[in-house]
Amino acid sequence: MQIYIWRHSKYFSSWSMLDEPHIHKNGYMEAEVVVLAANVEEALAILERDGAWHVDELRRIDPEVVELDSARVVLAHVR
């Protein structure tokens, strides 16, 4: 199993970034989702079933992958 982390921020977006991903079905300024799964396809399938995430847009972003084979910091977020 691995942890998959997708993050997207719109704080620095502008009209020149019209092709930027929109990963959540509601409006947001920052969105983050963390999924425990055996592989990225399983993680995306879980998010598809959840219904709140645009899986096709998440595919455009490489997730951070946390291997669960040793002790480490899992997530750090500074805003």
Biopython code that builds the backbone (N, CA, C, O; Angstrom):
import numpy as np
from Bio.PDB.StructureBuilder import StructureBuilder

atoms = [
    (1, "MET", "N", (0.836, -1.185, 0.000)),
    (1, "MET", "CA", (0.000, 0.000, 0.000)),
    (1, "MET", "C", (0.883, 1.252, 0.000)),
    (1, "MET", "O", (2.000, 1.254, 0.517)),
    (2, "GLN", "N", (0.352, 2.284, -0.583)),
    (2, "GLN", "CA", (1.034, 3.569, -0.650)),
    (2, "GLN", "C", (0.026, 4.670, -0.358)),
    (2, "GLN", "O", (-1.183, 4.470, -0.476)),
    (3, "ILE", "N", (0.530, 5.814, 0.018)),
    (3, "ILE", "CA", (-0.308, 6.990, 0.198)),
    (3, "ILE", "C", (-0.088, 7.896, -1.008)),
    (3, "ILE", "O", (1.049, 8.204, -1.367)),
    (4, "TYR", "N", (-1.184, 8.317, -1.627)),
    (4, "TYR", "CA", (-1.140, 9.213, -2.780)),
    (4, "TYR", "C", (-1.717, 10.562, -2.361)),
    (4, "TYR", "O", (-2.810, 10.632, -1.799)),
    (5, "ILE", "N", (-0.973, 11.634, -2.638)),
    (5, "ILE", "CA", (-1.388, 12.974, -2.232)),
    (5, "ILE", "C", (-1.455, 13.869, -3.468)),
    (5, "ILE", "O", (-0.462, 14.060, -4.170)),
    (6, "TRP", "N", (-2.629, 14.407, -3.714)),
    (6, "TRP", "CA", (-2.811, 15.394, -4.781)),
    (6, "TRP", "C", (-3.114, 16.734, -4.137)),
    (6, "TRP", "O", (-3.931, 16.815, -3.219)),
    (7, "ARG", "N", (-2.453, 17.796, -4.617)),
    (7, "ARG", "CA", (-2.676, 19.155, -4.140)),
    (7, "ARG", "C", (-2.812, 20.092, -5.323)),
    (7, "ARG", "O", (-2.135, 19.937, -6.339)),
    (8, "HIS", "N", (-3.689, 21.057, -5.179)),
    (8, "HIS", "CA", (-3.776, 22.100, -6.208)),
    (8, "HIS", "C", (-4.167, 23.410, -5.545)),
    (8, "HIS", "O", (-5.056, 23.442, -4.693)),
    (9, "SER", "N", (-3.508, 24.480, -5.933)),
    (9, "SER", "CA", (-3.786, 25.809, -5.398)),
    (9, "SER", "C", (-4.093, 26.750, -6.553)),
    (9, "SER", "O", (-3.441, 26.709, -7.596)),
    (10, "LYS", "N", (-5.084, 27.587, -6.353)),
    (10, "LYS", "CA", (-5.435, 28.595, -7.361)),
    (10, "LYS", "C", (-5.021, 29.996, -6.929)),
    (10, "LYS", "O", (-5.411, 30.974, -7.568)),
    (11, "TYR", "N", (-4.246, 30.112, -5.868)),
    (11, "TYR", "CA", (-3.859, 31.425, -5.374)),
    (11, "TYR", "C", (-3.099, 32.252, -6.398)),
    (11, "TYR", "O", (-3.224, 33.476, -6.402)),
    (12, "PHE", "N", (-2.330, 31.632, -7.250)),
    (12, "PHE", "CA", (-1.530, 32.378, -8.204)),
    (12, "PHE", "C", (-2.047, 32.233, -9.629)),
    (12, "PHE", "O", (-1.318, 32.501, -10.584)),
    (13, "SER", "N", (-3.298, 31.811, -9.778)),
    (13, "SER", "CA", (-3.844, 31.644, -11.123)),
    (13, "SER", "C", (-4.234, 32.999, -11.707)),
    (13, "SER", "O", (-4.480, 33.964, -10.983)),
    (14, "SER", "N", (-4.281, 33.040, -13.024)),
    (14, "SER", "CA", (-4.690, 34.258, -13.722)),
    (14, "SER", "C", (-5.370, 33.833, -15.019)),
    (14, "SER", "O", (-5.420, 32.647, -15.346)),
    (15, "TRP", "N", (-5.887, 34.804, -15.747)),
    (15, "TRP", "CA", (-6.544, 34.485, -17.020)),
    (15, "TRP", "C", (-5.582, 33.817, -17.992)),
    (15, "TRP", "O", (-6.023, 33.118, -18.905)),
    (16, "SER", "N", (-4.300, 34.012, -17.821)),
    (16, "SER", "CA", (-3.330, 33.393, -18.721)),
    (16, "SER", "C", (-3.161, 31.904, -18.428)),
    (16, "SER", "O", (-2.483, 31.200, -19.177)),
    (17, "MET", "N", (-3.775, 31.416, -17.344)),
    (17, "MET", "CA", (-3.652, 30.008, -16.965)),
    (17, "MET", "C", (-5.000, 29.302, -17.134)),
    (17, "MET", "O", (-5.426, 28.563, -16.246)),
    (18, "LEU", "N", (-5.666, 29.524, -18.259)),
    (18, "LEU", "CA", (-7.012, 28.982, -18.471)),
    (18, "LEU", "C", (-7.036, 27.453, -18.538)),
    (18, "LEU", "O", (-8.084, 26.849, -18.310)),
    (19, "ASP", "N", (-5.922, 26.830, -18.841)),
    (19, "ASP", "CA", (-5.886, 25.374, -18.958)),
    (19, "ASP", "C", (-5.467, 24.708, -17.654)),
    (19, "ASP", "O", (-5.100, 23.533, -17.647)),
    (20, "GLU", "N", (-5.518, 25.436, -16.568)),
    (20, "GLU", "CA", (-5.119, 24.898, -15.278)),
    (20, "GLU", "C", (-6.163, 23.879, -14.799)),
    (20, "GLU", "O", (-7.352, 24.058, -15.063)),
    (21, "PRO", "N", (-5.744, 22.821, -14.105)),
    (21, "PRO", "CA", (-6.695, 21.799, -13.656)),
    (21, "PRO", "C", (-7.690, 22.337, -12.628)),
    (21, "PRO", "O", (-7.401, 23.277, -11.887)),
    (22, "HIS", "N", (-8.847, 21.725, -12.605)),
    (22, "HIS", "CA", (-9.873, 22.021, -11.594)),
    (22, "HIS", "C", (-10.244, 20.671, -10.990)),
    (22, "HIS", "O", (-11.049, 19.938, -11.564)),
    (23, "ILE", "N", (-9.659, 20.328, -9.825)),
    (23, "ILE", "CA", (-9.709, 18.951, -9.332)),
    (23, "ILE", "C", (-10.910, 18.607, -8.465)),
    (23, "ILE", "O", (-11.221, 17.429, -8.294)),
    (24, "HIS", "N", (-11.597, 19.612, -7.910)),
    (24, "HIS", "CA", (-12.756, 19.334, -7.050)),
    (24, "HIS", "C", (-14.011, 19.891, -7.705)),
    (24, "HIS", "O", (-13.958, 20.909, -8.396)),
    (25, "LYS", "N", (-15.134, 19.227, -7.489)),
    (25, "LYS", "CA", (-16.366, 19.629, -8.166)),
    (25, "LYS", "C", (-16.967, 20.906, -7.597)),
    (25, "LYS", "O", (-17.788, 21.533, -8.266)),
    (26, "ASN", "N", (-16.593, 21.315, -6.393)),
    (26, "ASN", "CA", (-17.018, 22.596, -5.832)),
    (26, "ASN", "C", (-15.908, 23.617, -6.051)),
    (26, "ASN", "O", (-14.769, 23.251, -6.341)),
    (27, "GLY", "N", (-16.240, 24.888, -5.912)),
    (27, "GLY", "CA", (-15.231, 25.923, -6.029)),
    (27, "GLY", "C", (-14.233, 25.833, -4.880)),
    (27, "GLY", "O", (-14.597, 25.435, -3.773)),
    (28, "TYR", "N", (-12.995, 26.196, -5.132)),
    (28, "TYR", "CA", (-11.966, 26.139, -4.090)),
    (28, "TYR", "C", (-10.817, 27.064, -4.435)),
    (28, "TYR", "O", (-10.637, 27.455, -5.588)),
    (29, "MET", "N", (-10.041, 27.407, -3.417)),
    (29, "MET", "CA", (-8.774, 28.109, -3.618)),
    (29, "MET", "C", (-7.607, 27.141, -3.443)),
    (29, "MET", "O", (-6.597, 27.243, -4.140)),
    (30, "GLU", "N", (-7.752, 26.211, -2.517)),
    (30, "GLU", "CA", (-6.768, 25.144, -2.341)),
    (30, "GLU", "C", (-7.523, 23.842, -2.124)),
    (30, "GLU", "O", (-8.482, 23.792, -1.355)),
    (31, "ALA", "N", (-7.093, 22.808, -2.794)),
    (31, "ALA", "CA", (-7.703, 21.492, -2.616)),
    (31, "ALA", "C", (-6.597, 20.466, -2.432)),
    (31, "ALA", "O", (-5.548, 20.529, -3.072)),
    (32, "GLU", "N", (-6.861, 19.522, -1.541)),
    (32, "GLU", "CA", (-5.891, 18.465, -1.262)),
    (32, "GLU", "C", (-6.672, 17.201, -0.944)),
    (32, "GLU", "O", (-7.661, 17.238, -0.213)),
    (33, "VAL", "N", (-6.225, 16.091, -1.493)),
    (33, "VAL", "CA", (-6.839, 14.805, -1.180)),
    (33, "VAL", "C", (-5.724, 13.785, -0.982)),
    (33, "VAL", "O", (-4.735, 13.772, -1.715)),
    (34, "VAL", "N", (-5.904, 12.929, 0.029)),
    (34, "VAL", "CA", (-4.914, 11.917, 0.397)),
    (34, "VAL", "C", (-5.619, 10.571, 0.386)),
    (34, "VAL", "O", (-6.652, 10.403, 1.035)),
    (35, "VAL", "N", (-5.064, 9.603, -0.354)),
    (35, "VAL", "CA", (-5.699, 8.297, -0.518)),
    (35, "VAL", "C", (-4.687, 7.192, -0.232)),
    (35, "VAL", "O", (-3.547, 7.251, -0.692)),
    (36, "LEU", "N", (-5.108, 6.193, 0.525)),
    (36, "LEU", "CA", (-4.310, 4.988, 0.768)),
    (36, "LEU", "C", (-4.785, 3.930, -0.215)),
    (36, "LEU", "O", (-5.961, 3.564, -0.214)),
    (37, "ALA", "N", (-3.871, 3.431, -1.060)),
    (37, "ALA", "CA", (-4.252, 2.450, -2.078)),
    (37, "ALA", "C", (-3.026, 1.652, -2.510)),
    (37, "ALA", "O", (-1.890, 2.024, -2.215)),
    (38, "ALA", "N", (-3.276, 0.547, -3.213)),
    (38, "ALA", "CA", (-2.189, -0.307, -3.688)),
    (38, "ALA", "C", (-1.452, 0.314, -4.876)),
    (38, "ALA", "O", (-0.259, 0.079, -5.062)),
    (39, "ASN", "N", (-2.174, 1.115, -5.685)),
    (39, "ASN", "CA", (-1.553, 1.763, -6.842)),
    (39, "ASN", "C", (-2.370, 2.999, -7.205)),
    (39, "ASN", "O", (-3.451, 3.217, -6.659)),
    (40, "VAL", "N", (-1.851, 3.801, -8.123)),
    (40, "VAL", "CA", (-2.495, 5.066, -8.462)),
    (40, "VAL", "C", (-3.858, 4.844, -9.103)),
    (40, "VAL", "O", (-4.773, 5.635, -8.873)),
    (41, "GLU", "N", (-4.020, 3.800, -9.895)),
    (41, "GLU", "CA", (-5.321, 3.535, -10.523)),
    (41, "GLU", "C", (-6.381, 3.198, -9.478)),
    (41, "GLU", "O", (-7.530, 3.623, -9.604)),
    (42, "GLU", "N", (-6.006, 2.438, -8.447)),
    (42, "GLU", "CA", (-6.947, 2.148, -7.372)),
    (42, "GLU", "C", (-7.299, 3.431, -6.621)),
    (42, "GLU", "O", (-8.459, 3.640, -6.264)),
    (43, "ALA", "N", (-6.316, 4.285, -6.382)),
    (43, "ALA", "CA", (-6.579, 5.559, -5.705)),
    (43, "ALA", "C", (-7.559, 6.406, -6.503)),
    (43, "ALA", "O", (-8.486, 6.984, -5.936)),
    (44, "LEU", "N", (-7.359, 6.484, -7.810)),
    (44, "LEU", "CA", (-8.268, 7.260, -8.653)),
    (44, "LEU", "C", (-9.666, 6.639, -8.701)),
    (44, "LEU", "O", (-10.661, 7.362, -8.760)),
    (45, "ALA", "N", (-9.748, 5.314, -8.676)),
    (45, "ALA", "CA", (-11.048, 4.640, -8.648)),
    (45, "ALA", "C", (-11.799, 4.955, -7.351)),
    (45, "ALA", "O", (-13.016, 5.141, -7.368)),
    (46, "ILE", "N", (-11.087, 5.015, -6.248)),
    (46, "ILE", "CA", (-11.694, 5.388, -4.963)),
    (46, "ILE", "C", (-12.249, 6.808, -5.040)),
    (46, "ILE", "O", (-13.354, 7.075, -4.569)),
    (47, "LEU", "N", (-11.477, 7.714, -5.636)),
    (47, "LEU", "CA", (-11.927, 9.094, -5.765)),
    (47, "LEU", "C", (-13.106, 9.211, -6.730)),
    (47, "LEU", "O", (-13.987, 10.047, -6.530)),
    (48, "GLU", "N", (-13.130, 8.395, -7.756)),
    (48, "GLU", "CA", (-14.266, 8.377, -8.696)),
    (48, "GLU", "C", (-15.542, 7.977, -7.958)),
    (48, "GLU", "O", (-16.594, 8.585, -8.156)),
    (49, "ARG", "N", (-15.447, 6.964, -7.114)),
    (49, "ARG", "CA", (-16.614, 6.512, -6.336)),
    (49, "ARG", "C", (-17.061, 7.570, -5.331)),
    (49, "ARG", "O", (-18.250, 7.688, -5.035)),
    (50, "ASP", "N", (-16.105, 8.338, -4.807)),
    (50, "ASP", "CA", (-16.427, 9.399, -3.850)),
    (50, "ASP", "C", (-17.352, 10.444, -4.477)),
    (50, "ASP", "O", (-18.247, 10.969, -3.815)),
    (51, "GLY", "N", (-17.126, 10.740, -5.761)),
    (51, "GLY", "CA", (-17.999, 11.645, -6.495)),
    (51, "GLY", "C", (-17.701, 13.129, -6.368)),
    (51, "GLY", "O", (-18.337, 13.931, -7.052)),
    (52, "ALA", "N", (-16.771, 13.522, -5.532)),
    (52, "ALA", "CA", (-16.486, 14.943, -5.334)),
    (52, "ALA", "C", (-15.284, 15.442, -6.134)),
    (52, "ALA", "O", (-14.999, 16.640, -6.148)),
    (53, "TRP", "N", (-14.583, 14.526, -6.796)),
    (53, "TRP", "CA", (-13.319, 14.882, -7.453)),
    (53, "TRP", "C", (-13.405, 14.662, -8.954)),
    (53, "TRP", "O", (-14.050, 13.723, -9.421)),
    (54, "HIS", "N", (-12.741, 15.548, -9.710)),
    (54, "HIS", "CA", (-12.623, 15.393, -11.165)),
    (54, "HIS", "C", (-11.398, 14.511, -11.435)),
    (54, "HIS", "O", (-10.270, 15.001, -11.477)),
    (55, "VAL", "N", (-11.628, 13.228, -11.616)),
    (55, "VAL", "CA", (-10.527, 12.276, -11.777)),
    (55, "VAL", "C", (-9.717, 12.573, -13.038)),
    (55, "VAL", "O", (-8.495, 12.433, -13.033)),
    (56, "ASP", "N", (-10.387, 12.982, -14.116)),
    (56, "ASP", "CA", (-9.660, 13.311, -15.345)),
    (56, "ASP", "C", (-8.698, 14.484, -15.120)),
    (56, "ASP", "O", (-7.624, 14.525, -15.720)),
    (57, "GLU", "N", (-9.068, 15.417, -14.274)),
    (57, "GLU", "CA", (-8.179, 16.541, -13.949)),
    (57, "GLU", "C", (-7.064, 16.103, -13.006)),
    (57, "GLU", "O", (-5.933, 16.574, -13.131)),
    (58, "LEU", "N", (-7.365, 15.207, -12.060)),
    (58, "LEU", "CA", (-6.322, 14.695, -11.164)),
    (58, "LEU", "C", (-5.242, 13.959, -11.939)),
    (58, "LEU", "O", (-4.074, 13.987, -11.552)),
    (59, "ARG", "N", (-5.619, 13.302, -13.029)),
    (59, "ARG", "CA", (-4.629, 12.592, -13.858)),
    (59, "ARG", "C", (-3.601, 13.547, -14.447)),
    (59, "ARG", "O", (-2.504, 13.117, -14.804)),
    (60, "ARG", "N", (-3.924, 14.822, -14.556)),
    (60, "ARG", "CA", (-2.995, 15.817, -15.093)),
    (60, "ARG", "C", (-1.920, 16.217, -14.088)),
    (60, "ARG", "O", (-0.929, 16.847, -14.456)),
    (61, "ILE", "N", (-2.113, 15.854, -12.824)),
    (61, "ILE", "CA", (-1.183, 16.224, -11.751)),
    (61, "ILE", "C", (-0.504, 14.961, -11.231)),
    (61, "ILE", "O", (-1.180, 13.987, -10.900)),
    (62, "ASP", "N", (0.807, 14.969, -11.157)),
    (62, "ASP", "CA", (1.517, 13.835, -10.560)),
    (62, "ASP", "C", (1.360, 13.902, -9.048)),
    (62, "ASP", "O", (1.742, 14.895, -8.430)),
    (63, "PRO", "N", (0.799, 12.852, -8.446)),
    (63, "PRO", "CA", (0.646, 12.892, -7.000)),
    (63, "PRO", "C", (1.982, 12.668, -6.292)),
    (63, "PRO", "O", (2.900, 12.062, -6.846)),
    (64, "GLU", "N", (2.073, 13.161, -5.072)),
    (64, "GLU", "CA", (3.185, 12.775, -4.221)),
    (64, "GLU", "C", (2.872, 11.369, -3.740)),
    (64, "GLU", "O", (1.753, 11.103, -3.301)),
    (65, "VAL", "N", (3.833, 10.470, -3.815)),
    (65, "VAL", "CA", (3.625, 9.076, -3.419)),
    (65, "VAL", "C", (4.470, 8.801, -2.183)),
    (65, "VAL", "O", (5.683, 9.009, -2.184)),
    (66, "VAL", "N", (3.813, 8.333, -1.135)),
    (66, "VAL", "CA", (4.494, 8.015, 0.115)),
    (66, "VAL", "C", (4.537, 6.499, 0.246)),
    (66, "VAL", "O", (3.503, 5.849, 0.399)),
    (67, "GLU", "N", (5.733, 5.947, 0.185)),
    (67, "GLU", "CA", (5.921, 4.512, 0.373)),
    (67, "GLU", "C", (5.798, 4.201, 1.862)),
    (67, "GLU", "O", (6.260, 4.977, 2.698)),
    (68, "LEU", "N", (5.191, 3.096, 2.190)),
    (68, "LEU", "CA", (4.986, 2.734, 3.588)),
    (68, "LEU", "C", (5.969, 1.662, 4.043)),
    (68, "LEU", "O", (5.608, 0.751, 4.787)),
    (69, "ASP", "N", (7.213, 1.780, 3.591)),
    (69, "ASP", "CA", (8.208, 0.756, 3.922)),
    (69, "ASP", "C", (9.198, 1.188, 5.004)),
    (69, "ASP", "O", (10.025, 0.389, 5.442)),
    (70, "SER", "N", (9.117, 2.457, 5.440)),
    (70, "SER", "CA", (10.024, 2.916, 6.499)),
    (70, "SER", "C", (9.418, 4.136, 7.193)),
    (70, "SER", "O", (8.507, 4.775, 6.667)),
    (71, "ALA", "N", (9.933, 4.444, 8.369)),
    (71, "ALA", "CA", (9.445, 5.604, 9.110)),
    (71, "ALA", "C", (9.843, 6.885, 8.375)),
    (71, "ALA", "O", (10.956, 6.997, 7.861)),
    (72, "ARG", "N", (8.933, 7.834, 8.332)),
    (72, "ARG", "CA", (9.199, 9.113, 7.657)),
    (72, "ARG", "C", (8.070, 10.072, 7.932)),
    (72, "ARG", "O", (7.024, 9.679, 8.448)),
    (73, "VAL", "N", (8.272, 11.326, 7.591)),
    (73, "VAL", "CA", (7.205, 12.317, 7.653)),
    (73, "VAL", "C", (6.242, 11.999, 6.520)),
    (73, "VAL", "O", (6.654, 11.879, 5.366)),
    (74, "VAL", "N", (4.987, 11.864, 6.839)),
    (74, "VAL", "CA", (3.995, 11.512, 5.813)),
    (74, "VAL", "C", (3.512, 12.749, 5.082)),
    (74, "VAL", "O", (3.379, 12.731, 3.859)),
    (75, "LEU", "N", (3.249, 13.820, 5.808)),
    (75, "LEU", "CA", (2.718, 15.020, 5.175)),
    (75, "LEU", "C", (3.143, 16.250, 5.966)),
    (75, "LEU", "O", (3.050, 16.273, 7.193)),
    (76, "ALA", "N", (3.601, 17.252, 5.267)),
    (76, "ALA", "CA", (3.886, 18.542, 5.884)),
    (76, "ALA", "C", (3.276, 19.608, 4.975)),
    (76, "ALA", "O", (3.506, 19.607, 3.766)),
    (77, "HIS", "N", (2.513, 20.500, 5.555)),
    (77, "HIS", "CA", (1.840, 21.532, 4.755)),
    (77, "HIS", "C", (2.004, 22.865, 5.466)),
    (77, "HIS", "O", (1.546, 23.029, 6.597)),
    (78, "VAL", "N", (2.646, 23.806, 4.818)),
    (78, "VAL", "CA", (2.863, 25.134, 5.392)),
    (78, "VAL", "C", (2.141, 26.133, 4.504)),
    (78, "VAL", "O", (2.374, 26.182, 3.296)),
    (79, "ARG", "N", (1.275, 26.917, 5.095)),
    (79, "ARG", "CA", (0.513, 27.872, 4.306)),
    (79, "ARG", "C", (0.916, 29.269, 4.683)),
    (79, "ARG", "O", (0.389, 30.234, 4.130)),
]
sb = StructureBuilder()
sb.init_structure("model")
sb.init_model(0)
sb.init_chain("A")
sb.init_seg("    ")
for serial, (resi, resn, name, xyz) in enumerate(atoms, 1):
    if name == "N":
        sb.init_residue(resn, " ", resi, " ")
    sb.init_atom(name, np.array(xyz, "f"), 0.0, 1.0, " ", f" {name:<3s}", serial, name[0])
structure = sb.get_structure()
